[in-house]
């Protein structure tokens, strides 16, 4: 059984070598590279971007940010729970001793 013709064959038959690039292209490329390399660095921001462009450091930065976010969320939840417990203790004391409401000097720590 003969194989069907490949649809890429006509395209490959029309393919030709690319035209010669401009004669001054290579010096222009090397001039731009030299100009880029001679530029003064932008400071700590460019250093940070160069470090974060490396995958291991980028992953470490993301992990540290996630851990910091979890820590801050835990601190906030802990503070809210402490305030809620304090409010429950105050309301319990008022429930068992209604005279605490009358005395402004009596305060819960």
N, C-alpha and C positions, 0 to 999 in steps of 0.2 A: 504494500500500500504506500503510495507516494505521500510524502509529508507536504502539508500546505505551505505556501511561501510565507516567509516571515514578513510582517508589515514594516519592519525596520529596514529591510534591504533597500527599498527605493530611497529612503532618507540617507542611508549610509553611502549610497552611490552618488548622491548629490553633494556629499560633504567634501569640502576642500580645505586646504591649509589656511589659517587666518592670514590676513594681510599683514605686512610688516608694520610694526608699531612706529610711531614717530621717532625720528633719529635722536631727538633731544629728550626722550622719555626717561632713559636710565639716569642721566645726570639730575633731572628734576626730582626723581624719586629719592636719590641719595641726598640731594639738598634738603628735601623735606624731612628725611630721617634725621639728618644732622641738626636741623633747626629744632625738631622736637626733642632730641636728646640734650641740646644745649639749654633748653628752657629751665629756668629755676623752678624747683618744686614749690607747690602752693602751701607747704607747711604741714601741720599735723593732720589736716583733713585729707590731703592726698596720701599721706602715709596710712591713715585709717582705711581709705578706700583700697589701697594696694594690699593691705593685710586681709581685708574682707573679700577681696576677689579670689582668694584661695579657698577652695571648698572646705578643708578641715577647720579653718578659722571662722569661716562663715557659719558652719554648723555649730561650732562652739559658742559663737555669739548668739545665735538663735536659742540654743539650749539655756544659756545664761539669762537671756531675757525672759524666757518662759519660767525659769525657776524664780527669778526676781518677782515676776507677776504673781506666781503662786504664793510666795512668801508674803507679799503685800496684801493679797486677798485674805490669807490666813490671819494676819495681824488685824485687819478690819473686822473680820468675823469674830475673832476673839474679843475685841473691844466691845462689839455689839452684844455679845453674850454676857460679858461682865456687866454692862449697863443694865441688861435685862434682869440678870440675877440680883443686882442691887435694887432695882425697882420692885422685884418680887419680895425681897426681904423687907423693904420699907412698907409695902402694902400688907404683908403678914403682921408686922409689928403694930401697924395701925388697927388691924383687925382684932388682935388680941388685947391691945391696950389703947382704947379710944382717947385716953387722956394725953397721949403723945401729940395729938393734933392741937390741943389747947396750949401746950408748952412750946414756945418758940425756941427755947434754949436746948431742948432735947433734939439732937441730930444724929443721924446714922453716919458712921464713918464712910 
